Amino acid sequence: AYLSQAGDPSGAGGEAHPRPLFLRGDAAEVLRLFPGDSADCVLTSPPYFGHRRYAGGGIGAEGGWQEYVAALGAVTVELLRVLKPTGSLWLNLGDTYRGKRQLGIPWRVALHLADDQGWTLRNSVVWHKVKGAPDTSRDKLRNVHELLFHFVRRPRGYYYDADAIRNAPRAARVEN
């Protein structure tokens, strides 16, 4: 999280500068401490289902994908409350395989947010990972992508600056 703090780091006064704020704890519980309509943007990549085991447990260590979606939903419902009406949520998720079956976790989460929590899904972006994780499987392609979802609280009136991320077009090249 970034908070705007009055004054500059030198203490000379002046413009507000954002300073990082790190909070530790259960994400849903920590978010309950934030006032409603207080965040402009959230970018998160929570632990993926079944990929790692953390000493303290937490999201990703659930027994089944349904519990994972519910646990992540407990966090996103708080994000829905905390985000300003003009705010955005960017959610990065990778998928999981169990018993030779791809579970479709990113889309299960995205549809839960849209259908059950009222988020508006504006984009799904495929992030092509140039160096994906190693995969020893011989009966499927190696997974070299993750999904990034853009959600907003309402379909109109949210802040979006497409020009800030545009690249200049490349010059045309004609070969004979």
Secondary structure, DSSP 8 states (H G I E B T S, - for coil): -EEEESS-TTSS--S-EEEE----S-HHHHHTTS-TT-EEEEEE----TTT---TT--TT--SSHHHHHHHHHHHHHHHHHHEEEEEEEEEEE---EETTEE--HHHHHHHHHHHHS--EEEEEEEEE-TT------SSS----EEEEEEEESSSSS----GGGG-----------
